[in-house]
Amino acid sequence: MSYTVESAVIVAIDGPAGTGKSSTSKAVAAALGLSYLDTGAQYRAITWWMISNGVDTADPAAIAAAAGKALIVSGTDPAAPTITVDGTDVAAAVRSQEVSAQVSAVSAVPEVRTRITELQRTIAAGAARGIVVEGRDIGTTVLPDAHLKIFLTASPEARAARRSAEIKGSDVEATRQALVRRDAADSGRATSPLAKADDAVEVDTTELTLQQVVDRVIGLVEERRTAAR
């Protein structure tokens, strides 16, 4: 893809939980005047729907049969992103421990990934000024032609500390173990596993502040824009 400063730019930011994907993506989108999409929230939303409607999340066949039933709508304003399911605001509900414990199983079902991937591509295609899309398979599967692909990493310890700070009262070591299990599940699934795209730029956020990471990504966007002129 080629583009100019005025044209739409698509930025894919992938990486495991706790690397700063959401904070970085929202800040970059806001700074560049782009839309923002949290794809993880979409998988959490469909997981929430499955749980709420009594679908056995340990049964891939049951999940597959229900994959197309929920109406998921994502608001793409980086200053106030939203997520609704069948018209209900689920922004808080999808962050529950119950959803967190089951989202990997639901996300691994091919029918779910196909349905959500189509939704993500539609949203990205409709972003007139461009979009920052964060997730785990954006650069490899969802938007392989993104103008810029970033893969964020951080040590398990740093990631656990960040996630525990977000979830008040949580145990750091238990959080670290949960993140490691989630990494294994996401990296080992057969369909669209968590992986760094061959042409992605890796940024280790372990020792960086959020602003440093944001500045690094914005700098990379500007480099690509300059090279495309």
N, C-alpha and C positions, 0 to 999 in steps of 0.2 A: 504494500500500500504506500502511496505517496500522499502528502498533504501539506498545506500551508498553514500559517498561523491562524488564518481565518476559518479554515475548514475543520470538520469534526475530527477529533482525535480519540482513539480508544486505548486506554491504559489498563492492562491486566495485572492485578497484584495477587499473587498466590503465596501460600505458605501455611504452616500448621498454626493451631490456636496459640494465642499468647505472644505472637511475634510483633503485634502492633498493626495488623492489617487494617482493622476497622478505623482506628484513630488516624492512621496515615492516609488511608484512602479518602476519608471524609475531608481531611485538611487539604489534601492535594486538589480534590475536586472543587472545594470552595475557593481556593487560591487561583485556580485556572478557569473558573466559571463553567465547570463541567457538571454533568449529572453524576450520581453515585448509586451503585447497586451493591448491596450486601447479599450475595448469593447464599451464604450460610443461613441467613434468616429465612430464606425461602424453603430450604430443606428442614429447618426447624419448624416452620409453619405447617408443612405437610405432615411432619411427625406429630405435631400437636393435634392436627385434625384426626390422624389415625387413632391416637390415644383417646381423644374425646368421643370418637364414634365407635369405640370398642373393637377396633381392628387389632388382631394379634400381631404385634410387631416382631414376634419371633417366627412368624410364618410368612416367608417371602411370597408365596402364592396369594395369600390374602392381601398383602401389601400391593402386589402387582394389580390385582383385580380392582383395588380402590384408588389407584394412582391418579386417575383422571377426574375424580369426583369433586375435589376441593377447588374453589375459586380463590386463587392467591393473587393479590394486587400489591405491588411494591411501589411506594412513593420514592422518587429519586432526587429529592432536594437534599444536598449534603448537610444543610443546616438543621433539617428536621426530617430525616428519613422515616418512612412509615411502612408497616406491613399489616395487611388485613387478610382474613380468611372468611369467605362468604359474608363479607361486610363487617366482620367483627375485628376490632383492633386487638392484635395479639402480640404487640411489640414486647410487652412485659412477660406474658405467658410463655412465649417460646424460649425464654431464658431460664426456665425452671430446671431443677435438677432432674426431674422426671423426663423432660424432653432431652436434656443433655445426655442422659444415660441410654437413650434409645435412638438418637438421630443417626448414628453410624449404621445401625442395622437397616433402618429405613432407606438411608441414602445409598446403600449398596445395591438395592434392587434395580435392575436395569430399566424397568418401566418407569420408575420414579425419576431416574436420571434423565431419561429421554424426555419426559414431560417437562421437567424443570429446565433442562438445557434449552428446549425450544422457547420457553418463556423468557429465559435470559437473553437469547439471541434476538428475540423480538424487541425487547426493551432496549438493547444496545443499538439495534438498527434504527430505532425511533428517536434516539437522542440527537437532536439537531446540532448541538454545539460540541457533542462528544461526551464521553462517559468514563469514569473510573469504576472498574468492576473488580470486586475482591472475592476470593474464594480459594478453592484447592485444585481446580482443574481448568481454570479459565484460559491460561496460555497454552495448555496442551490440547484441550478438547472443545471448550465452549467457543472461544474466540482465538483460534490459532493464527489468524492474520492480524491480531492486535498490533497497533503501531509500536507499542512499547510493552514489554513483559518484565515484571519485577517478581523475584522470588525472595520473600523475607524469611530469615532464619533467626534463631536465638537459642541459647542454651536452655535445656529443660528447667534448670533452676531459675533462670531469669523469667522464663515464661510462666512458671508456677507462681512466682512472687507477684507478677503483674495480674494474673488471673485471680489470685487470692485477694488482692487489694480491691478488685472489682466486686468480688462476692464477700461481703463483710462476714467475719467470723469463721471463714473456711480454713481448713488446715493446709498449710503449704505443702507438706510432704504428700498428703493424700491427693492434693490437686496435681502435684507433679506426676504421681503414678497414674492418675486418670488421663493426663495429657499424653503420657507415653503409650498408654493403651489405645487412646484415640488415634495417635500417629500410626500405630501398627495396623489398626483397622482400616484407616483411610489409605495408607500406602499399599496395603495388601489386597484391597478389593479388586475384583476382576474387571469391573467397569469403571473407566475414568478414575484411576487411582491418583492420590496426591503425588505429584511429581513436578520437578523443575523442567520447564521447557528447554530445549537445547539452546535456544537463542534468548533465554531470559537472563537478566542481570541479577545476580545474587547480592543481597544486602544483609549483612549480619547486624542485627539491632541490639545485640546483647549489651554492648557498652555505649550505645548511642541514646541521646535524648530523643523524644518524639520530634522536636523541631529539627534536629539534625537529620533524621530519617526523611522527614517531609522535604527539607531543602535538597537532599540528595535526589529524591525522586523527581522533584520539579526541575532540577538541573538536567536530569536525564531526558525529560520530556523536551526541554528547550534544545538540547543537543540533537535530538531526532528531528525537531522542527527545522533547525538550521541546516542539517544534512539533507533534508528533503527539498529545500528551496532550489 
